[in-house]
Amino acid sequence: MLALRLTRDIMTTDCCRGVLEVLDSDGETASRQFTIEKPFIPSASGGKAGEPFRSCVSPGVYSLSPFVRPNGDKVWVLSNPDLDVFKLDTDIPVARKGKGRFLILIHAGNRARDVVGCIAPGLSHRKDSDGTLMVTSSREAMKALHKALDGRRNLEIEIINPPEALESLTTARVAMQPTAAAAPMLAGAATANVHNWLRVPQGSRLVIRLAGTTTTTLVTGSGTIRSDNAPPRNFSDPEVQPGPLIVRLNGQDSCTVVLNLQFAKQATADVKAFVEMPGGAHFPDDYNQQFARPQGASESILFNVVTV
């Protein structure tokens, strides 16, 4: 029975803040709280639940079970094996060791640093003295949750990452990336180093091609793909030149691709990219830029896609 619904309204590189709806036995919202969690960081090992000890868990529906911590606190533990979230480390199958997560709890806390992948509820929220987000009256919020949930069976929590929150996270990630300013941009290409596609239909694919220098190898391309729904991976020059490099966007996703160009000689590189929607049509605003750079120069281009 769905008892809680957590909607992450703000997702940053530092934390996630959410609105927690407490649902009655009829599925109606009985009360609301706020939550604070770690930021979402994709798992480097390929797990579905985010990076262990550094990330909140992925969106989805999880079972909720009562759990008593060593300090005596009565809390709840989340589990959904299909999303690589297990109650205890002993529940993780051998095939998911290093990928599965365990002891993801709902417990008292006020700041993202107070939780390790867990969810901390509060009755209100504000900014800390250093500007970071936090919740307040967390122990009072836990008491209210116990009053609402204790005695109910087969409880579940639904966690939602709405598109606008994913967009805010992508914006934050872009802001953290170093800018490639080793050489002046071409006239009219002031935004050539960052390109965003937002509110893209699920099931689309990002297609990137580096062309014009294949036979002389004056320019090489390589980079990294980071996605909410897949482990990060690096790609090398043959994948993108002549390419194309294809990144499939399955489900609700926030994907960042960094393409690094290295100029062995003075040369011109043509970079083309587009998002192809199911059915073959292009999502608006294809990317088509030319970079003329001297010997030894480098350039980095960021492509960001958020699906809905």
Beta strands, then each sheet from edge to edge (+ up, - down):
strand 1: 2-11
strand 2: 16-23
strand 3: 29-37
strand 4: 60-68
strand 5: 74-79
strand 6: 85-86
strand 7: 101-102
strand 8: 105-106
strand 9: 120-122
strand 10: 124-127
strand 11: 133-136
strand 12: 155-160
strand 13: 194-200
strand 14: 204-211
strand 15: 219-227
strand 16: 230-235
strand 17: 245-249
strand 18: 254-263
strand 19: 267-276
strand 20: 287-293
strand 21: 298-307
sheet 1: 8+ 5- 4+ 12- 1- 2+ 3- 9+
sheet 2: 6+ 7+
sheet 3: 10+ 11-
sheet 4: 13+ 21+ 18- 15+ 16-
sheet 5: 17+ 14- 19+ 20-
end
